[in-house]
Amino acid sequence: MIHVLLLLGCAVVIYLACEWFVNAVEWFGVEFKVGAVAVGTILAAAGTALPESVVTLVAVLFGNKAQGSNEIAVGAAMGGPLVVGTIAYGVTGAMLLLHKRKRAKVGASVTAGGGSAADVPEEFRDRGLAEVDTKRLAKDQTWFLVIFAFKVALGLIAFSIKPALGVLFFAAYAVYFWREMRAEGDDASSEGLEPLKFQRRRGTPARWALIAQTLATLMVIFGASQLFVRQLEWAGPALGLSPVVVALLLSPIATELPEILNAIIWVRAGKTQLALANISGAMMIQATVPSGIGILFTPWKFDAPLLLAGVVTAAAISYLLWMLRTRNLTPVKLTATAGFYVAFAVGLVFTA
């Protein structure tokens, strides 16, 4: 019972910390004149992708290989993109559907009261997926798919210099970081932003308060995520699951919870572009940093469950790219990406 209570408690803490983190990172983008989209792809993604990167690093450097630490490390590097590429996108679609219905009710209420569309509150006037830069999102996901396919291919072959190739993944993220920070577009704006939680009475927060809130929320997210993972590690043996299954099916739910919750928070605020940018940016980090660590410090050999994770992730992103390139992206079809994770879970029963 205590494990279940801790799981629920950690989920609540992570959600609240994510609200404060989102608040801080948006002000961070304003203070340092970061591009509006880069706030999601770089600043928010770097923070929310921290847990799985640390899980991989700790597993390979301090874990017990006899107890499957290498498997957990590789599983974390593969499980992260799987969860974000399926569940996070699916949750975003579901939130868009819920927000659309709520927006329709608010609009009907305002009209019934004699008001016009201009009288609808700002948070209910967002255009959903219409505001999304689909071309930029498609470009990001195409690069992710290329890098991801390369790392899966490395897991299927063995050769002497394979560990050294881990450095290429860090270089790939450095190029992505440089490109995103230099991308054309409007800088983040303070218009419509809530005051910084640490300084609610100031219109423009002090830089020290901004940095303090960002670091404090990251520490809370990281600590709560690790505690969440510990409870899931208890659930694995209790359910008779192997370390690889725990790393692929259970642990990523905890380490990717910040991305999922950020998507919920931003869609509720009418900022769908930031929600999707956070997801695509986090996926680029997961395709490079944890993978680079895993390739450098483990044999990076894939068994059937890991290969299945790679195939399902690639299929989910290919489905997303098809929608983006055919301009056929809708909340319902975006929600359907969560079905790929269900298919993976079912397939894992037969391969693990």
MARTI-721222 format. One record per residue (C-alpha): residue in one letter; y, z, x. Coordinates in steps of 0.2 Angstrom, whole numbers, padded with zeros to 4 digits, always signed. Layout:
// MARTI-721222
AYZX/...
// end
This chain:
// MARTI-721222
M+0000+0000+0000/I+0012+0004+0014/H+0010-0013+0021/V+0015-0021+0005/L+0030-0010+0003/L+0035-0015+0021/L+0033-0033+0017/L+0044-0032+0002/G+0057-0021+0011/C+0058-0033+0026/A+0061-0048+0014/V+0075-0039+0006/V+0083-0034+0022/I+0081-0051+0029/Y+0090-0058+0014/L+0105-0047+0015/A+0106-0049+0033/C+0106-0068+0031/E+0121-0067+0018/W+0131-0058+0032/F+0125-0070+0045/V+0130-0085+0034/N+0147-0077+0031/A+0149-0074+0050/V+0143-0091+0056/E+0155-0100+0044/W+0170-0090+0051/F+0163-0093+0069/G+0164-0112+0066/V+0182-0110+0060/E+0187-0099+0075/F+0179-0111+0088/K+0183-0127+0079/V+0165-0133+0077/G+0162-0148+0066/A+0157-0143+0048/V+0140-0150+0049/A+0137-0143+0067/V+0139-0126+0059/G+0123-0128+0051/T+0113-0139+0063/I+0118-0129+0079/L+0126-0112+0075/A+0116-0107+0060/A+0100-0115+0066/A+0101-0107+0083/G+0101-0090+0075/T+0088-0093+0062/A+0076-0101+0074/L+0077-0086+0086/P+0062-0077+0078/E+0049-0090+0081/S+0055-0094+0098/V+0053-0076+0103/V+0036-0075+0095/T+0030-0089+0106/L+0038-0082+0122/V+0032-0065+0119/A+0014-0071+0115/V+0012-0081+0131/L+0021-0069+0143/F+0015-0052+0137/G+0001-0056+0125/N-0018-0052+0127/K-0027-0069+0130/A-0043-0061+0125/Q-0036-0057+0108/G-0029-0074+0105/S-0011-0073+0112/N-0012-0092+0117/E-0018-0097+0100/I-0004-0087+0092/A+0009-0095+0103/V+0003-0113+0100/G+0001-0109+0081/A+0019-0102+0080/A+0026-0118+0088/M+0016-0129+0076/G+0018-0117+0061/G+0037-0116+0061/P+0041-0135+0058/L+0027-0135+0045/V+0035-0121+0035/V+0053-0127+0037/G+0048-0146+0034/T+0039-0141+0018/I+0043-0125+0010/A+0062-0124+0015/Y+0065-0141+0009/G+0055-0137-0007/V+0065-0121-0010/T+0082-0131-0007/G+0076-0143-0021/A+0071-0130-0033/M+0088-0121-0030/L+0097-0137-0034/L+0088-0139-0050/L+0092-0121-0055/H+0110-0123-0050/K+0111-0139-0060/R+0105-0130-0076/K+0117-0116-0073/R+0131-0128-0070/A+0128-0137-0086/K+0128-0121-0096/V+0144-0115-0088/G+0152-0132-0091/A+0146-0132-0109/S+0153-0115-0111/V+0170-0120-0105/T+0171-0135-0115/A+0166-0125-0131/G+0180-0114-0128/G+0193-0128-0128/G+0193-0130-0109/S+0191-0146-0098/A+0181-0150-0083/A+0196-0144-0072/D+0193-0127-0079/V+0175-0125-0073/P+0175-0113-0058/E+0174-0121-0041/E+0157-0114-0037/F+0150-0124-0051/R+0158-0140-0047/D+0148-0145-0032/R+0140-0162-0032/G+0123-0157-0026/L+0114-0170-0016/A+0129-0182-0018/E+0139-0173-0005/V+0125-0174+0008/D+0127-0186+0023/T+0110-0194+0021/K+0112-0206+0035/R+0115-0192+0047/L+0100-0181+0040/A+0089-0196+0041/K+0094-0199+0060/D+0090-0181+0064/Q+0073-0181+0055/T+0069-0197+0064/W+0072-0190+0081/F+0062-0174+0075/L+0047-0185+0070/V+0047-0194+0087/I+0048-0178+0097/F+0035-0170+0086/A+0023-0185+0087/F+0024-0183+0106/K+0020-0165+0106/V+0005-0167+0095/A-0001-0181+0106/L+0000-0169+0121/G-0011-0157+0112/L-0025-0170+0111/I-0026-0175+0129/A-0028-0165+0145/F-0021-0170+0162/S-0014-0161+0177/I+0005-0163+0175/K+0005-0159+0157/P+0013-0141+0159/A+0028-0149+0168/L+0032-0160+0153/G+0037-0144+0144/V+0054-0146+0153/L+0057-0163+0144/F+0057-0153+0127/F+0071-0142+0133/A+0081-0157+0139/A+0078-0166+0123/Y+0086-0151+0114/A+0101-0151+0126/V+0104-0169+0122/Y+0103-0165+0103/F+0115-0151+0105/W+0128-0161+0115/R+0127-0175+0102/E+0129-0163+0087/M+0144-0154+0095/R+0153-0171+0099/A+0149-0179+0082/E+0164-0186+0073/G+0169-0177+0057/D+0180-0164+0050/D+0180-0147+0058/A+0174-0131+0048/S+0188-0125+0037/S+0192-0108+0031/E+0197-0114+0014/G+0186-0105+0000/L+0178-0094+0013/E+0175-0076+0008/P+0183-0063+0020/L+0172-0058+0035/K+0161-0043+0029/F+0167-0033+0044/Q+0185-0035+0039/R+0186-0038+0021/R+0205-0035+0020/R+0210-0048+0033/G+0213-0066+0029/T+0208-0071+0046/P+0196-0060+0055/A+0198-0054+0073/R+0187-0063+0086/W+0178-0046+0091/A+0173-0043+0073/L+0167-0060+0071/I+0156-0059+0086/A+0150-0041+0082/Q+0145-0046+0064/T+0136-0062+0071/L+0126-0052+0084/A+0122-0037+0072/T+0115-0048+0059/L+0105-0058+0071/M+0097-0041+0078/V+0093-0036+0060/I+0085-0053+0056/F+0075-0052+0072/G+0069-0034+0070/A+0065-0036+0051/S+0056-0053+0055/Q+0045-0045+0069/L+0041-0030+0057/F+0036-0043+0044/V+0025-0052+0056/R+0016-0036+0061/Q+0012-0033+0043/L+0005-0051+0041/E-0005-0048+0057/W-0013-0033+0048/A-0017-0044+0033/G-0026-0057+0044/P-0040-0046+0050/A-0041-0038+0033/L-0043-0054+0024/G-0055-0060+0038/L-0043-0074+0045/S-0043-0080+0063/P-0028-0078+0075/V-0024-0097+0073/V-0025-0096+0054/V-0013-0081+0054/A-0001-0090+0066/L-0001-0106+0056/L-0002-0099+0038/L+0005-0082+0037/S+0017-0078+0052/P+0028-0094+0050/I+0032-0087+0032/A+0041-0072+0040/T+0049-0081+0055/E+0055-0095+0044/L+0062-0084+0031/P+0080-0084+0037/E+0080-0103+0036/I+0073-0102+0018/L+0085-0088+0013/N+0100-0097+0021/A+0096-0112+0010/I+0096-0102-0006/I+0113-0094-0001/W+0121-0110+0003/V+0115-0120-0012/R+0121-0105-0023/A+0138-0107-0015/G+0138-0126-0018/K+0136-0130+0000/T+0121-0141+0000/Q+0126-0151+0016/L+0125-0135+0026/A+0109-0129+0018/L+0100-0146+0023/A+0109-0146+0040/N+0103-0129+0044/I+0085-0134+0040/S+0086-0151+0050/G+0094-0141+0065/A+0081-0128+0065/M+0067-0141+0065/M+0075-0149+0080/I+0074-0132+0089/Q+0057-0129+0084/A+0051-0146+0089/T+0058-0143+0107/V+0061-0124+0112/P+0044-0116+0106/S+0035-0131+0111/G+0042-0132+0128/I+0037-0114+0131/G+0019-0117+0124/I+0017-0132+0135/L+0023-0124+0150/F+0012-0108+0148/T-0003-0112+0138/P-0017-0126+0139/W-0009-0134+0124/K-0025-0140+0117/F-0027-0143+0098/D-0041-0139+0087/A-0044-0145+0069/P-0032-0132+0061/L-0018-0137+0073/L-0021-0155+0071/L-0020-0153+0052/A-0004-0144+0054/G+0003-0158+0064/V-0003-0172+0052/V+0004-0163+0036/T+0021-0159+0045/A+0022-0178+0049/A+0017-0183+0032/A+0031-0172+0024/I+0045-0178+0035/S+0039-0196+0033/Y+0040-0193+0014/L+0058-0186+0016/L+0063-0201+0027/W+0057-0213+0014/M+0068-0204+0001/L+0083-0204+0012/R+0081-0222+0017/T+0078-0229+0000/R+0093-0218-0007/N+0080-0210-0018/L+0083-0191-0014/T+0083-0180-0030/P+0081-0162-0032/V+0064-0164-0041/K+0057-0175-0027/L+0064-0163-0014/T+0056-0149-0022/A+0039-0159-0021/T+0039-0157-0002/A+0033-0139-0005/G+0017-0147-0011/F+0013-0153+0007/Y+0011-0135+0012/V-0001-0131-0003/A-0011-0146+0003/F-0011-0139+0021/A-0017-0122+0015/V-0031-0130+0005/G-0036-0140+0020/L-0036-0125+0031/V-0050-0117+0021/F-0061-0131+0026/T-0056-0133+0044/A-0053-0115+0050/
// end
